[in-house]
Amino acid sequence: MNKNDRWAYTLMFSPGILIYFCFLLVPIFLLVYYSFYNWDGISPSYSFAGLSNYVEAFHDKAFGRALFVTMFITVVATLVVNILGIAFAVLLNKKGRMTNFYRSVFFFPLLLSTVSVGFIWKSILSYNGLLNNLIEQLGGERIEFFGDPNLAVLTITFLAIWQSTGFVIVIYLAGLQSIPLSLYEAVRIDGANRWQQFKHITFPMLAPAFTMSIIFMFTGSMREYDRVAVLTYGGPAGATETIAYQVVKVGFNANRLSYSASLAVYMLIIVSILAVSLTVYLRRREEKLL
């Protein structure tokens, strides 16, 4: 590489590096910095607090509950979305007159913003919403989708699954279309049925797509905020508060910016450790299967 090429590459990469530095590294540095102080986000002065914010967060029952809710939504949504994604991708990986239509139907929810989806489903599932009106007309009792703590968490998880499945289907469809047809022809000659073809060819060959889908869903679900903010506001009684929602609530509603920064640092550490561990495990799985 000559000097002119080096300058050209530097010039091309510099905007991306600058954006990455300004909008990711600098905010993370400020987040960690403010977590060691007591600041309400408004006052011009603030005092050093050391590790007191982290100690308080460690013993905070509300934070522990938010962590449990976040992990529940993340684990359930990640598993269910990937199971549905593989199943529907296999069904849609066929040539047919209506195949493209069905693919569009599954992908359509992803085109809507999370906030828009939240308001749509809120009008459907609220106590006086369309679904409860229909249930009452059919002789049933209205259901508290957002008023019951356990049902509210399940409702948010269901909506996360509903909106994310289309994205995962696209990833698995791309993986399926990269599998050589000659492999299927060879095992058919040996007498393998459809389940054996899926078990020994389709699923192992989908390992890269599986890794990508799991990581995307896991990291995305750990940041769950929009649906909670629109549908339940963290209620009832904080039962649906996720870590991301609690960070915003404590920082801006309670004016405890430094304490919310310590919660965000905990969230960053937890997500980083789990995401890296999951990625390493899934990459090793790929090497064994492929």
Secondary structure, 3 states (H helix, E strand, C coil): CCHHHHHHHHHHHHHHHHHHHHHHHHHHHHHHHHCCEECCCCCCCCEECCCHHHHHHHCCHHHHHHHHHHHHHHHHHHHHHHHHHHHHHHHHCCCCCCHHHHHHHHHHHHHCCHHHHHHHHHHHHCCCCHHHHHHHHCCCCCCCCCCCHHHHHHHHHHHHHHHHHHHHHHHHHHHHHCCCHHHHHHHHHCCCCHHHHHHHHHHHHCHHHHHHHHHHHHHHHHCCCHHHHHHCCCCCCCCCCCHHHHHHHHHHHCCCHHHHHHHHHHHHHHHHHHHHHHHHHHHHHHHHHC
